[in-house]
Amino acid sequence: MRPHPSPVARRSTDGAGECALIAAVLRQAMLDMHARRREVRQAAVAFWADARAVGFWADLLDCDVAQLQRAVQRGAGGRQAL
C-alpha cells in the first residue's frame, strides 16, 4: 500500500495556481483604490503605502517591493498617496 502524498507534494510544480491567487488578491487591492466607500479606498491606499504589507506579497512573487508599488501607482493613475 502506497502512502498518500502530502498536500505539499500535490501542489502544482510550476506555481501557476499560486501566482493566480496572489494576482487576484493584489488586483482586488488595486480595485479597492477606486471603491465608492471612502474607508475602503483609504484602507487600500494605506495597504499599498505599507512596504511591509506589500513586501509579503512581493516576496511570494519574487519581485521587488518598490517596483510593485510603482507599478500599482502607475495603474492607479499616479496617485501621490503611494
Backbone as ProteinMPNN parsed JSONL, in Angstrom:
{"seq_chain_A": "MRPHPSPVARRSTDGAGECALIAAVLRQAMLDMHARRREVRQAAVAFWADARAVGFWADLLDCDVAQLQRAVQRGAGGRQAL", "coords_chain_A": {"N_chain_A": [[0.835, -1.171, 0.0], [0.626, 2.141, -0.94], [1.705, 5.214, 0.534], [-0.338, 8.129, 1.092], [0.132, 11.07, -0.816], [1.588, 14.071, 0.479], [-0.057, 17.259, 1.176], [1.638, 19.266, 0.259], [3.148, 17.963, -1.652], [1.265, 17.62, -3.603], [0.929, 20.091, -4.692], [0.99, 22.362, -7.466], [3.694, 22.156, -9.728], [4.659, 24.214, -11.238], [3.726, 26.535, -10.125], [1.67, 28.117, -11.067], [-1.01, 28.238, -10.21], [-0.751, 29.293, -7.632], [0.358, 31.784, -8.223], [-1.753, 32.897, -9.656], [-3.679, 33.152, -7.658], [-2.42, 34.978, -5.913], [-2.235, 37.143, -7.655], [-4.961, 37.701, -7.971], [-5.664, 38.575, -5.409], [-4.052, 40.879, -5.166], [-5.033, 42.329, -7.314], [-7.637, 42.872, -6.461], [-7.03, 44.537, -4.331], [-6.041, 46.684, -5.743], [-8.334, 47.464, -7.169], [-9.892, 48.259, -5.048], [-8.889, 50.744, -4.493], [-10.37, 52.425, -5.96], [-12.867, 52.29, -4.977], [-16.276, 52.959, -3.981], [-16.844, 53.507, -1.321], [-15.341, 55.488, 1.081], [-13.733, 54.589, 3.253], [-12.881, 52.101, 2.367], [-11.324, 52.792, 0.169], [-9.362, 54.301, 1.514], [-8.193, 52.317, 3.126], [-7.112, 50.683, 1.159], [-5.223, 52.384, -0.064], [-3.576, 52.817, 2.124], [-2.647, 50.209, 2.49], [-1.12, 49.784, 0.108], [0.822, 51.683, 0.495], [2.262, 50.692, 2.565], [5.213, 49.257, 3.012], [5.975, 46.854, 4.232], [3.641, 45.268, 4.192], [3.117, 45.121, 1.44], [5.512, 44.003, 0.766], [5.321, 41.369, 1.726], [3.609, 40.145, -0.169], [5.062, 40.696, -2.477], [7.376, 39.216, -2.023], [6.336, 36.652, -2.269], [5.859, 36.628, -4.966], [8.36, 36.929, -5.854], [9.456, 39.461, -6.502], [10.571, 42.895, -6.609], [9.766, 45.095, -3.955], [9.514, 47.939, -4.157], [9.337, 48.18, -6.915], [6.921, 46.862, -7.426], [5.171, 48.554, -5.995], [5.498, 50.927, -7.484], [4.466, 50.114, -9.958], [1.812, 49.684, -9.282], [1.117, 52.262, -8.534], [1.336, 53.582, -10.996], [-0.712, 52.209, -12.323], [-2.859, 53.107, -10.86], [-3.231, 55.615, -11.694], [-1.219, 57.328, -10.966], [-1.451, 58.261, -8.333], [-0.578, 60.318, -5.657], [-0.61, 59.489, -3.051], [0.614, 57.086, -2.655]], "CA_chain_A": [[0.0, 0.0, 0.0], [1.41, 3.369, -1.042], [1.199, 6.298, 1.38], [-0.945, 9.262, 0.392], [1.061, 12.203, -0.92], [1.281, 15.204, 1.345], [-0.616, 18.394, 0.427], [2.724, 19.991, -0.411], [3.537, 17.196, -2.83], [0.224, 17.757, -4.617], [0.944, 21.441, -5.258], [1.484, 22.43, -8.836], [5.136, 22.353, -9.747], [5.015, 25.466, -11.902], [3.288, 27.662, -9.308], [0.692, 28.956, -11.772], [-2.178, 28.433, -9.361], [-0.386, 30.194, -6.553], [0.52, 33.123, -8.806], [-3.085, 33.39, -9.996], [-4.321, 33.555, -6.412], [-1.754, 36.207, -5.473], [-2.648, 38.194, -8.581], [-6.35, 38.045, -7.671], [-5.662, 39.359, -4.169], [-3.476, 42.192, -5.464], [-5.966, 43.012, -8.217], [-8.717, 43.41, -5.643], [-6.483, 45.672, -3.578], [-5.979, 47.812, -6.686], [-9.706, 47.896, -7.429], [-10.372, 48.93, -3.842], [-8.437, 52.134, -4.512], [-11.397, 53.18, -6.687], [-14.159, 51.917, -4.393], [-17.169, 54.069, -3.633], [-16.745, 53.801, 0.112], [-14.076, 56.156, 1.403], [-12.895, 53.781, 4.139], [-12.271, 51.039, 1.559], [-10.241, 53.46, -0.576], [-8.294, 54.652, 2.449], [-7.509, 51.079, 3.521], [-6.316, 50.225, 0.014], [-4.072, 53.286, -0.209], [-2.676, 52.52, 3.251], [-2.007, 48.928, 2.205], [-0.091, 49.937, -0.92], [1.893, 52.535, 1.022], [2.958, 49.926, 3.602], [6.228, 48.424, 2.366], [5.981, 45.503, 4.826], [2.479, 44.534, 3.69], [3.365, 44.843, 0.017], [6.677, 43.121, 0.732], [4.873, 39.99, 1.907], [3.12, 39.654, -1.456], [6.164, 40.783, -3.436], [8.242, 38.059, -1.784], [5.688, 35.468, -2.851], [6.018, 36.724, -6.421], [9.787, 37.089, -6.101], [9.716, 40.728, -7.183], [10.995, 43.999, -5.762], [8.649, 45.825, -3.341], [9.408, 49.273, -4.75], [8.891, 48.002, -8.292], [5.496, 46.543, -7.36], [4.469, 49.771, -5.595], [5.497, 51.857, -8.625], [3.537, 49.595, -10.961], [0.461, 49.942, -8.783], [0.908, 53.701, -8.602], [1.052, 53.884, -12.4], [-2.038, 51.67, -12.62], [-3.863, 53.892, -10.142], [-3.26, 56.962, -12.24], [-0.17, 58.147, -10.382], [-1.847, 58.892, -7.067], [0.55, 60.716, -4.826], [-0.722, 58.88, -1.715], [1.522, 55.95, -2.582]], "C_chain_A": [[0.89, 1.248, 0.0], [0.833, 4.433, -0.121], [0.607, 7.416, 0.528], [0.071, 10.402, 0.309], [0.62, 13.338, -0.008], [0.66, 16.327, 0.525], [0.452, 19.18, -0.315], [3.13, 19.273, -1.69], [2.513, 17.327, -3.95], [0.174, 19.149, -5.228], [1.456, 21.411, -6.677], [2.969, 22.755, -8.812], [5.524, 23.677, -10.386], [4.557, 26.702, -11.13], [2.233, 28.536, -9.952], [-0.535, 29.229, -10.913], [-1.915, 29.41, -8.242], [-0.255, 31.622, -7.069], [-0.838, 33.725, -9.168], [-3.821, 33.869, -8.753], [-3.73, 34.872, -5.901], [-2.187, 37.372, -6.359], [-4.081, 38.64, -8.301], [-6.449, 38.907, -6.413], [-5.154, 40.771, -4.444], [-4.382, 43.0, -6.394], [-7.105, 43.62, -7.409], [-8.242, 44.604, -4.831], [-6.353, 46.901, -4.476], [-7.374, 48.356, -6.956], [-10.27, 48.665, -6.238], [-9.939, 50.394, -3.787], [-9.446, 53.028, -5.219], [-12.796, 52.873, -6.15], [-14.987, 53.152, -4.059], [-17.012, 54.483, -2.176], [-15.35, 54.335, 0.439], [-13.166, 55.288, 2.263], [-12.224, 52.623, 3.398], [-11.105, 51.62, 0.762], [-9.067, 53.773, 0.336], [-7.5, 53.421, 2.88], [-6.623, 50.571, 2.392], [-5.068, 51.091, -0.169], [-3.071, 53.016, 0.906], [-1.942, 51.202, 3.029], [-0.858, 49.11, 1.219], [1.061, 50.813, -0.469], [2.743, 51.811, 2.059], [3.93, 48.937, 2.96], [6.259, 47.003, 2.94], [4.822, 44.661, 4.29], [2.682, 44.152, 2.223], [4.531, 43.878, -0.122], [6.319, 41.651, 0.897], [4.455, 39.393, 0.565], [4.214, 39.68, -2.52], [7.118, 39.607, -3.268], [7.649, 36.792, -2.381], [5.822, 35.441, -4.366], [7.478, 36.833, -6.84], [10.063, 38.342, -6.938], [10.042, 41.8, -6.147], [9.787, 44.785, -5.252], [8.446, 47.18, -4.013], [8.893, 49.187, -6.184], [7.389, 47.705, -8.325], [4.687, 47.784, -6.974], [4.407, 50.78, -6.743], [4.517, 51.407, -9.701], [2.094, 49.855, -10.545], [0.147, 51.429, -8.866], [0.596, 54.122, -10.036], [-0.347, 53.41, -12.779], [-3.156, 52.443, -11.968], [-3.927, 55.327, -10.652], [-2.26, 57.9, -11.583], [-0.546, 58.849, -9.11], [-0.633, 59.144, -6.2], [0.536, 60.034, -3.455], [0.192, 57.688, -1.563], [2.908, 56.486, -2.476]], "O_chain_A": [[1.787, 1.388, 0.832], [-0.387, 4.551, 0.001], [1.009, 7.618, -0.618], [0.79, 10.662, 1.274], [-0.57, 13.532, 0.24], [0.825, 16.358, -0.695], [0.199, 19.702, -1.401], [3.422, 19.915, -2.698], [2.853, 17.163, -5.122], [-0.557, 19.366, -6.194], [2.253, 20.55, -7.049], [3.436, 23.531, -7.979], [6.599, 24.209, -10.108], [4.968, 27.814, -11.461], [1.927, 29.607, -9.427], [-1.042, 30.35, -10.899], [-2.753, 30.258, -7.935], [-0.71, 32.564, -6.419], [-1.049, 34.926, -9.003], [-4.514, 34.885, -8.796], [-4.468, 35.774, -5.503], [-2.471, 38.462, -5.863], [-4.385, 39.83, -8.385], [-7.23, 39.857, -6.365], [-5.76, 41.747, -4.004], [-4.478, 44.221, -6.265], [-7.495, 44.763, -7.65], [-8.978, 45.576, -4.665], [-6.535, 48.03, -4.019], [-7.577, 49.57, -6.972], [-11.038, 49.612, -6.41], [-10.569, 51.197, -3.099], [-9.388, 54.251, -5.093], [-13.794, 53.169, -6.807], [-14.453, 54.246, -3.879], [-17.044, 55.669, -1.848], [-14.333, 53.72, 0.119], [-11.957, 55.248, 2.035], [-11.123, 52.21, 3.761], [-10.033, 51.019, 0.687], [-7.913, 53.54, -0.024], [-6.275, 53.476, 2.985], [-5.517, 50.088, 2.632], [-3.978, 50.568, -0.403], [-1.863, 52.989, 0.67], [-0.757, 51.086, 3.341], [0.253, 48.641, 1.466], [2.167, 50.699, -0.997], [3.833, 52.273, 2.396], [3.518, 47.906, 2.429], [6.539, 46.051, 2.212], [4.997, 43.484, 3.974], [2.448, 43.011, 1.824], [4.544, 43.034, -1.019], [6.94, 40.784, 0.281], [4.875, 38.295, 0.2], [4.284, 38.789, -3.366], [7.614, 39.062, -4.254], [8.369, 35.959, -2.932], [5.891, 34.374, -4.976], [7.795, 36.829, -8.029], [10.79, 38.303, -7.931], [9.809, 41.616, -4.953], [8.885, 45.108, -6.026], [7.327, 47.525, -4.394], [8.103, 50.028, -6.614], [6.669, 48.244, -9.166], [3.635, 48.041, -7.558], [3.375, 51.418, -6.95], [3.816, 52.231, -10.289], [1.257, 50.209, -11.375], [-0.965, 51.812, -9.228], [-0.306, 54.928, -10.266], [-1.082, 54.116, -13.47], [-4.284, 52.441, -12.461], [-4.626, 56.158, -10.072], [-2.421, 59.119, -11.63], [-0.023, 59.925, -8.82], [0.228, 58.279, -6.038], [1.559, 60.004, -2.771], [0.518, 57.309, -0.439], [3.864, 55.714, -2.4]]}, "name": "protein", "num_of_chains": 1, "seq": "MRPHPSPVARRSTDGAGECALIAAVLRQAMLDMHARRREVRQAAVAFWADARAVGFWADLLDCDVAQLQRAVQRGAGGRQAL"}
